[in-house]
Amino acid sequence: MLTKGGCPKSALSIKDALEVLEGRWKLLILFALSSGKKRFGQLAREVPGITDKTLSKELKNLEANKLITRRVLDTFPPTVEYAITEHGMSLEKVMEELHFWGLAHRSLIIGTPVNAE
């Protein structure tokens, strides 16, 4: 049976998940935050290639979807700290599986085994 959008009902939850995680940066940001709280500059360094504008947009989106929290610290100048939520950490197994799939895929395409770090 199809939904109004033409997606089979059984795939609707996958569609929902992909809409929340779409783009090339969100999982990388969540992965960086999975090791602990980070400030904006730290995240920018840990997600190489992302622009400040894109990082800001993605952080707002992840916060709106309750995958991360944003906390403004009472300092001068104000410091903002980002942390992954429990809901965001529920993606830990997904990120781990994507990591291993990526290693296997790279090995298949390149033809040489890649170390699992």
NUVOVEX-79102 format. One record per residue: residue in one letter; x, y, z of N, C-alpha, C, O in turn. Coordinates in steps of 0.2 Angstrom, whole numbers. Atoms other than C-alpha are relative to their C-alpha. Layout:
BEGIN
<type A n.east X n.north Y n.up Z ca.east X ca.north Y ca.up Z c.east X c.north Y c.up Z o.east X o.north Y o.up Z> $
...
//
This chain:
BEGIN
<type M n.east 4 n.north -6 n.up 0 ca.east 0 ca.north 0 ca.up 0 c.east 4 c.north 6 c.up 0 o.east 9 o.north 6 o.up 4> $
<type L n.east -4 n.north -6 n.up 1 ca.east 7 ca.north 17 ca.up -5 c.east -4 c.north 6 c.up 5 o.east -10 o.north 6 o.up 6> $
<type T n.east 3 n.north -5 n.up -4 ca.east 5 ca.north 33 ca.up 6 c.east -1 c.north 6 c.up -6 o.east 0 o.north 5 o.up -12> $
<type K n.east 2 n.north -5 n.up 5 ca.east 0 ca.north 50 ca.up -2 c.east 6 c.north 2 c.up -4 o.east 5 o.north 4 o.up -10> $
<type G n.east -6 n.north -2 n.up 4 ca.east 18 ca.north 54 ca.up -7 c.east 3 c.north -6 c.up -4 o.east 8 o.north -4 o.up -7> $
<type G n.east -2 n.north 5 n.up 4 ca.east 20 ca.north 38 ca.up -16 c.east 5 c.north -5 c.up 3 o.east 7 o.north -10 o.up -1> $
<type C n.east -5 n.north 4 n.up -4 ca.east 31 ca.north 29 ca.up -3 c.east -4 c.north -6 c.up 3 o.east -9 o.north -5 o.up 6> $
<type P n.east 4 n.north 5 n.up -4 ca.east 26 ca.north 12 ca.up 3 c.east 0 c.north 1 c.up 7 o.east 5 o.north 3 o.up 10> $
<type K n.east 1 n.north -1 n.up -8 ca.east 20 ca.north 12 ca.up 21 c.east 6 c.north -3 c.up 3 o.east 9 o.north 0 o.up 8> $
<type S n.east -5 n.north 3 n.up -4 ca.east 34 ca.north 0 ca.up 26 c.east 7 c.north 4 c.up -1 o.east 11 o.north 3 o.up 3> $
<type A n.east -6 n.north -4 n.up 1 ca.east 47 ca.north 12 ca.up 19 c.east 0 c.north 7 c.up 3 o.east 4 o.north 11 o.up 3> $
<type L n.east 1 n.north -7 n.up -2 ca.east 40 ca.north 28 ca.up 27 c.east 4 c.north 2 c.up 6 o.east 7 o.north 7 o.up 6> $
<type S n.east -4 n.north -2 n.up -6 ca.east 50 ca.north 27 ca.up 43 c.east 7 c.north 1 c.up -3 o.east 11 o.north 5 o.up 0> $
<type I n.east -6 n.north -2 n.up 3 ca.east 66 ca.north 26 ca.up 32 c.east 0 c.north 6 c.up -3 o.east 5 o.north 10 o.up -3> $
<type K n.east 1 n.north -7 n.up 3 ca.east 60 ca.north 41 ca.up 22 c.east 1 c.north 5 c.up 5 o.east 4 o.north 10 o.up 4> $
<type D n.east -1 n.north -5 n.up -5 ca.east 58 ca.north 50 ca.up 38 c.east 7 c.north 1 c.up 3 o.east 9 o.north 7 o.up 4> $
<type A n.east -7 n.north -1 n.up -3 ca.east 75 ca.north 46 ca.up 45 c.east 5 c.north 3 c.up -5 o.east 9 o.north 7 o.up -3> $
<type L n.east -4 n.north -3 n.up 5 ca.east 83 ca.north 51 ca.up 28 c.east -1 c.north 7 c.up 0 o.east 4 o.north 11 o.up -2> $
<type E n.east 2 n.north -7 n.up 1 ca.east 74 ca.north 67 ca.up 28 c.east 4 c.north 4 c.up 6 o.east 6 o.north 10 o.up 5> $
<type V n.east -3 n.north -3 n.up -6 ca.east 81 ca.north 71 ca.up 46 c.east 8 c.north 0 c.up -1 o.east 11 o.north 5 o.up 1> $
<type L n.east -7 n.north 1 n.up 1 ca.east 99 ca.north 65 ca.up 41 c.east 3 c.north 2 c.up -7 o.east 9 o.north 1 o.up -8> $
<type E n.east -3 n.north -1 n.up 7 ca.east 100 ca.north 71 ca.up 23 c.east 5 c.north 5 c.up 0 o.east 6 o.north 9 o.up 4> $
<type G n.east -6 n.north -5 n.up 1 ca.east 115 ca.north 80 ca.up 17 c.east 6 c.north -4 c.up 2 o.east 7 o.north -9 o.up 4> $
<type R n.east -6 n.north 3 n.up -1 ca.east 133 ca.north 77 ca.up 18 c.east 3 c.north 1 c.up 7 o.east 9 o.north -2 o.up 9> $
<type W n.east -4 n.north -3 n.up -6 ca.east 137 ca.north 85 ca.up 35 c.east -3 c.north -3 c.up 7 o.east 0 o.north -4 o.up 11> $
<type K n.east 3 n.north 2 n.up -6 ca.east 124 ca.north 79 ca.up 48 c.east 3 c.north -6 c.up 4 o.east 4 o.north -5 o.up 10> $
<type L n.east -3 n.north 6 n.up -3 ca.east 131 ca.north 62 ca.up 52 c.east 7 c.north 1 c.up 2 o.east 9 o.north -1 o.up 8> $
<type L n.east -7 n.north -2 n.up -2 ca.east 149 ca.north 69 ca.up 52 c.east 0 c.north 5 c.up 7 o.east 4 o.north 4 o.up 11> $
<type I n.east 1 n.north -4 n.up -6 ca.east 143 ca.north 82 ca.up 65 c.east -2 c.north -4 c.up 6 o.east 1 o.north -3 o.up 11> $
<type L n.east 2 n.north 5 n.up -6 ca.east 134 ca.north 69 ca.up 76 c.east 6 c.north -4 c.up 2 o.east 7 o.north -5 o.up 8> $
<type F n.east -6 n.north 4 n.up -2 ca.east 150 ca.north 58 ca.up 75 c.east 5 c.north 4 c.up 4 o.east 8 o.north 2 o.up 9> $
<type A n.east -5 n.north -4 n.up -4 ca.east 161 ca.north 73 ca.up 81 c.east -3 c.north 1 c.up 7 o.east 1 o.north 1 o.up 11> $
<type L n.east 3 n.north -2 n.up -7 ca.east 149 ca.north 77 ca.up 95 c.east -1 c.north -7 c.up 4 o.east -2 o.north -6 o.up 10> $
<type S n.east 0 n.north 6 n.up -4 ca.east 148 ca.north 58 ca.up 100 c.east 5 c.north -1 c.up 5 o.east 5 o.north -5 o.up 10> $
<type S n.east -6 n.north 1 n.up -5 ca.east 165 ca.north 60 ca.up 109 c.east -1 c.north 5 c.up 5 o.east 4 o.north 5 o.up 10> $
<type G n.east 0 n.north -5 n.up -6 ca.east 159 ca.north 75 ca.up 120 c.east -2 c.north 6 c.up -3 o.east -3 o.north 8 o.up -9> $
<type K n.east 2 n.north -7 n.up 2 ca.east 153 ca.north 93 ca.up 120 c.east 5 c.north 3 c.up -4 o.east 11 o.north 2 o.up -3> $
<type K n.east -5 n.north -4 n.up 4 ca.east 161 ca.north 105 ca.up 108 c.east -3 c.north 7 c.up -2 o.east -9 o.north 8 o.up -2> $
<type R n.east 2 n.north -7 n.up 2 ca.east 161 ca.north 123 ca.up 104 c.east 0 c.north 0 c.up -8 o.east 3 o.north -4 o.up -11> $
<type F n.east 0 n.north 0 n.up 7 ca.east 158 ca.north 129 ca.up 86 c.east 6 c.north -1 c.up -4 o.east 7 o.north -4 o.up -8> $
<type G n.east -7 n.north 1 n.up 3 ca.east 176 ca.north 131 ca.up 82 c.east 3 c.north -7 c.up 0 o.east 6 o.north -9 o.up -5> $
<type Q n.east -2 n.north 7 n.up -1 ca.east 180 ca.north 114 ca.up 88 c.east -3 c.north -4 c.up -6 o.east 0 o.north -8 o.up -9> $
<type L n.east 4 n.north 4 n.up 5 ca.east 166 ca.north 107 ca.up 77 c.east 3 c.north 1 c.up -7 o.east 4 o.north -3 o.up -11> $
<type A n.east -2 n.north -2 n.up 6 ca.east 172 ca.north 117 ca.up 62 c.east 7 c.north -4 c.up -2 o.east 8 o.north -5 o.up -8> $
<type R n.east -7 n.north 4 n.up 1 ca.east 190 ca.north 109 ca.up 64 c.east -1 c.north -7 c.up -1 o.east 3 o.north -11 o.up -5> $
<type E n.east 1 n.north 8 n.up 1 ca.east 183 ca.north 91 ca.up 66 c.east -4 c.north -2 c.up -6 o.east -4 o.north -8 o.up -7> $
<type V n.east 4 n.north 2 n.up 6 ca.east 172 ca.north 92 ca.up 51 c.east 3 c.north 4 c.up -6 o.east 1 o.north 9 o.up -8> $
<type P n.east -4 n.north -4 n.up 5 ca.east 185 ca.north 98 ca.up 38 c.east -4 c.north 0 c.up -7 o.east -8 o.north -4 o.up -9> $
<type G n.east 3 n.north -2 n.up 7 ca.east 178 ca.north 106 ca.up 22 c.east -7 c.north 3 c.up 1 o.east -10 o.north 6 o.up -4> $
<type I n.east 6 n.north -4 n.up -1 ca.east 162 ca.north 113 ca.up 30 c.east 1 c.north 7 c.up 1 o.east 6 o.north 9 o.up 5> $
<type T n.east 0 n.north -7 n.up -1 ca.east 159 ca.north 131 ca.up 29 c.east -4 c.north 2 c.up 7 o.east -8 o.north -1 o.up 9> $
<type D n.east 3 n.north -2 n.up -6 ca.east 154 ca.north 141 ca.up 45 c.east -8 c.north 1 c.up -1 o.east -12 o.north -1 o.up 3> $
<type K n.east 7 n.north -1 n.up 2 ca.east 137 ca.north 146 ca.up 36 c.east -3 c.north -7 c.up 0 o.east -9 o.north -8 o.up 3> $
<type T n.east 4 n.north 7 n.up 0 ca.east 133 ca.north 127 ca.up 33 c.east 0 c.north -3 c.up 6 o.east -5 o.north -6 o.up 8> $
<type L n.east 0 n.north 3 n.up -7 ca.east 139 ca.north 122 ca.up 50 c.east -6 c.north 3 c.up 4 o.east -9 o.north -1 o.up 8> $
<type S n.east 6 n.north -4 n.up -4 ca.east 127 ca.north 135 ca.up 58 c.east -6 c.north -3 c.up -2 o.east -11 o.north -4 o.up 2> $
<type K n.east 6 n.north 3 n.up 2 ca.east 113 ca.north 129 ca.up 47 c.east -2 c.north -7 c.up 2 o.east -7 o.north -9 o.up 4> $
<type E n.east 0 n.north 7 n.up -2 ca.east 116 ca.north 111 ca.up 50 c.east -1 c.north -1 c.up 8 o.east -5 o.north -5 o.up 10> $
<type L n.east 1 n.north 1 n.up -7 ca.east 117 ca.north 113 ca.up 69 c.east -7 c.north 2 c.up 2 o.east -10 o.north -1 o.up 6> $
<type K n.east 6 n.north -2 n.up -1 ca.east 101 ca.north 123 ca.up 69 c.east -5 c.north -6 c.up -1 o.east -10 o.north -7 o.up 2> $
<type N n.east 5 n.north 6 n.up 2 ca.east 92 ca.north 108 ca.up 60 c.east 1 c.north -6 c.up 4 o.east -4 o.north -8 o.up 6> $
<type L n.east -1 n.north 6 n.up -4 ca.east 100 ca.north 95 ca.up 71 c.east -3 c.north 2 c.up 7 o.east -6 o.north -3 o.up 10> $
<type E n.east 3 n.north -2 n.up -6 ca.east 94 ca.north 105 ca.up 86 c.east -8 c.north 0 c.up 0 o.east -11 o.north -3 o.up 4> $
<type A n.east 8 n.north 0 n.up 1 ca.east 76 ca.north 107 ca.up 79 c.east -2 c.north -7 c.up 0 o.east -8 o.north -9 o.up 2> $
<type N n.east 2 n.north 7 n.up 0 ca.east 76 ca.north 88 ca.up 77 c.east 2 c.north -4 c.up 6 o.east 2 o.north -10 o.up 7> $
<type K n.east -2 n.north 3 n.up -7 ca.east 82 ca.north 85 ca.up 95 c.east 5 c.north -5 c.up 0 o.east 5 o.north -9 o.up 4> $
<type L n.east -6 n.north 4 n.up 0 ca.east 98 ca.north 77 ca.up 90 c.east 6 c.north 3 c.up 4 o.east 10 o.north -1 o.up 6> $
<type I n.east -5 n.north -4 n.up -3 ca.east 109 ca.north 90 ca.up 98 c.east -3 c.north 5 c.up 5 o.east -9 o.north 7 o.up 4> $
<type T n.east 2 n.north -6 n.up -4 ca.east 107 ca.north 103 ca.up 112 c.east 5 c.north 6 c.up -1 o.east 11 o.north 4 o.up -3> $
<type R n.east -4 n.north -6 n.up 1 ca.east 114 ca.north 121 ca.up 111 c.east 0 c.north 3 c.up 7 o.east -6 o.north 5 o.up 9> $
<type R n.east 0 n.north -3 n.up -6 ca.east 119 ca.north 129 ca.up 127 c.east 5 c.north 6 c.up 0 o.east 11 o.north 6 o.up -2> $
<type V n.east -4 n.north -6 n.up 0 ca.east 125 ca.north 147 ca.up 129 c.east 3 c.north 1 c.up 7 o.east -1 o.north 1 o.up 12> $
<type L n.east -4 n.north 0 n.up -6 ca.east 138 ca.north 148 ca.up 143 c.east 0 c.north 8 c.up 2 o.east 1 o.north 12 o.up -2> $
<type D n.east 0 n.north -7 n.up -3 ca.east 138 ca.north 164 ca.up 155 c.east 7 c.north 2 c.up 0 o.east 10 o.north 3 o.up 6> $
<type T n.east -7 n.north -2 n.up 0 ca.east 155 ca.north 170 ca.up 149 c.east 0 c.north 6 c.up -4 o.east -5 o.north 8 o.up -8> $
<type F n.east -1 n.north -5 n.up 5 ca.east 162 ca.north 185 ca.up 140 c.east 6 c.north -1 c.up -4 o.east 12 o.north -2 o.up -1> $
<type P n.east 6 n.north 0 n.up 4 ca.east 162 ca.north 184 ca.up 126 c.east -4 c.north -6 c.up 1 o.east -2 o.north -11 o.up 3> $
<type P n.east 4 n.north 6 n.up -1 ca.east 147 ca.north 172 ca.up 126 c.east 3 c.north -6 c.up -4 o.east 5 o.north -6 o.up -9> $
<type T n.east -2 n.north 6 n.up 3 ca.east 152 ca.north 154 ca.up 123 c.east -6 c.north -5 c.up -1 o.east -10 o.north -5 o.up 3> $
<type V n.east 5 n.north 4 n.up 2 ca.east 141 ca.north 142 ca.up 114 c.east 3 c.north -7 c.up 0 o.east 8 o.north -8 o.up -3> $
<type E n.east -3 n.north 7 n.up -1 ca.east 143 ca.north 123 ca.up 118 c.east -6 c.north -4 c.up -3 o.east -12 o.north -4 o.up -2> $
<type Y n.east 5 n.north 5 n.up 3 ca.east 134 ca.north 109 ca.up 108 c.east 2 c.north -7 c.up 2 o.east 8 o.north -9 o.up 4> $
<type A n.east -1 n.north 7 n.up -3 ca.east 131 ca.north 91 ca.up 114 c.east -5 c.north -4 c.up -4 o.east -10 o.north -2 o.up -6> $
<type I n.east 5 n.north 5 n.up 3 ca.east 123 ca.north 76 ca.up 107 c.east -5 c.north -2 c.up 5 o.east -3 o.north -3 o.up 11> $
<type T n.east 5 n.north 2 n.up -5 ca.east 107 ca.north 71 ca.up 115 c.east -1 c.north -8 c.up 0 o.east 3 o.north -11 o.up -4> $
<type E n.east 1 n.north 7 n.up 0 ca.east 102 ca.north 54 ca.up 120 c.east -4 c.north -3 c.up -6 o.east -2 o.north -8 o.up -9> $
<type H n.east 4 n.north 2 n.up 6 ca.east 90 ca.north 53 ca.up 105 c.east 6 c.north 0 c.up -6 o.east 5 o.north -5 o.up -10> $
<type G n.east -6 n.north 0 n.up 5 ca.east 106 ca.north 58 ca.up 94 c.east 4 c.north -6 c.up 1 o.east 7 o.north -9 o.up -4> $
<type M n.east -4 n.north 6 n.up -2 ca.east 116 ca.north 44 ca.up 103 c.east -3 c.north -6 c.up -3 o.east 0 o.north -11 o.up -3> $
<type S n.east 3 n.north 6 n.up 3 ca.east 103 ca.north 32 ca.up 97 c.east 2 c.north -2 c.up -7 o.east 1 o.north -7 o.up -9> $
<type L n.east -3 n.north 2 n.up 7 ca.east 111 ca.north 33 ca.up 80 c.east 7 c.north -2 c.up 0 o.east 10 o.north -4 o.up -5> $
<type E n.east -7 n.north 2 n.up -1 ca.east 128 ca.north 27 ca.up 87 c.east 1 c.north -6 c.up -4 o.east 6 o.north -7 o.up -8> $
<type K n.east -1 n.north 7 n.up 3 ca.east 125 ca.north 9 ca.up 80 c.east 0 c.north 2 c.up -8 o.east 3 o.north -2 o.up -12> $
<type V n.east 0 n.north -2 n.up 7 ca.east 120 ca.north 17 ca.up 63 c.east 6 c.north 2 c.up -3 o.east 9 o.north 0 o.up -8> $
<type M n.east -6 n.north -3 n.up 2 ca.east 135 ca.north 27 ca.up 62 c.east 6 c.north -5 c.up 0 o.east 10 o.north -5 o.up -5> $
<type E n.east -5 n.north 6 n.up 0 ca.east 146 ca.north 12 ca.up 67 c.east 0 c.north -4 c.up -6 o.east 5 o.north -6 o.up -9> $
<type E n.east 1 n.north 5 n.up 5 ca.east 138 ca.north 1 ca.up 54 c.east 2 c.north 4 c.up -7 o.east 5 o.north 1 o.up -12> $
<type L n.east -2 n.north -4 n.up 5 ca.east 140 ca.north 15 ca.up 41 c.east 8 c.north 1 c.up -1 o.east 11 o.north 0 o.up -7> $
<type H n.east -8 n.north 0 n.up -1 ca.east 159 ca.north 16 ca.up 46 c.east 2 c.north -6 c.up -3 o.east 7 o.north -6 o.up -8> $
<type F n.east -3 n.north 6 n.up 3 ca.east 162 ca.north -2 ca.up 42 c.east -3 c.north -2 c.up -7 o.east 1 o.north -4 o.up -11> $
<type W n.east 2 n.north 1 n.up 6 ca.east 151 ca.north -2 ca.up 27 c.east 5 c.north 4 c.up -5 o.east 7 o.north 2 o.up -10> $
<type G n.east -4 n.north -5 n.up 4 ca.east 161 ca.north 13 ca.up 20 c.east 7 c.north -3 c.up -1 o.east 10 o.north -3 o.up -6> $
<type L n.east -7 n.north 4 n.up 0 ca.east 178 ca.north 3 ca.up 24 c.east -1 c.north -5 c.up -5 o.east 4 o.north -6 o.up -10> $
<type A n.east 1 n.north 5 n.up 5 ca.east 171 ca.north -12 ca.up 14 c.east -1 c.north 2 c.up -7 o.east 2 o.north 0 o.up -11> $
<type H n.east 1 n.north -2 n.up 7 ca.east 165 ca.north -2 ca.up 0 c.east 6 c.north 3 c.up -3 o.east 8 o.north 2 o.up -9> $
<type R n.east -6 n.north -3 n.up 3 ca.east 181 ca.north 8 ca.up -2 c.east 5 c.north -6 c.up -2 o.east 8 o.north -5 o.up -7> $
<type S n.east -5 n.north 6 n.up 1 ca.east 191 ca.north -9 ca.up -1 c.east -2 c.north -3 c.up -7 o.east 2 o.north -4 o.up -11> $
<type L n.east 3 n.north 3 n.up 6 ca.east 179 ca.north -15 ca.up -15 c.east 2 c.north 4 c.up -6 o.east 4 o.north 1 o.up -11> $
<type I n.east -1 n.north -5 n.up 6 ca.east 181 ca.north 0 ca.up -26 c.east 8 c.north 1 c.up -2 o.east 10 o.north 1 o.up -7> $
<type I n.east -7 n.north -1 n.up 1 ca.east 200 ca.north 3 ca.up -23 c.east 4 c.north -7 c.up -2 o.east 9 o.north -7 o.up -5> $
<type G n.east -3 n.north 6 n.up 1 ca.east 204 ca.north -15 ca.up -23 c.east 5 c.north -2 c.up 6 o.east 8 o.north -8 o.up 5> $
<type T n.east -5 n.north 2 n.up -5 ca.east 215 ca.north -15 ca.up -7 c.east -4 c.north 1 c.up 7 o.east -8 o.north 6 o.up 7> $
<type P n.east 4 n.north 0 n.up -7 ca.east 209 ca.north -18 ca.up 11 c.east 2 c.north 7 c.up 3 o.east 8 o.north 9 o.up 3> $
<type V n.east -1 n.north -6 n.up -4 ca.east 208 ca.north -2 ca.up 22 c.east -1 c.north -2 c.up 7 o.east -5 o.north -6 o.up 9> $
<type N n.east 0 n.north 1 n.up -7 ca.east 212 ca.north -3 ca.up 40 c.east -7 c.north 3 c.up 4 o.east -9 o.north 8 o.up 2> $
<type A n.east 5 n.north -2 n.up -4 ca.east 197 ca.north -2 ca.up 52 c.east 2 c.north 3 c.up 6 o.east 5 o.north 0 o.up 10> $
<type E n.east -2 n.north -4 n.up -5 ca.east 201 ca.north 12 ca.up 64 c.east -5 c.north 0 c.up 6 o.east -4 o.north 3 o.up 11> $
//
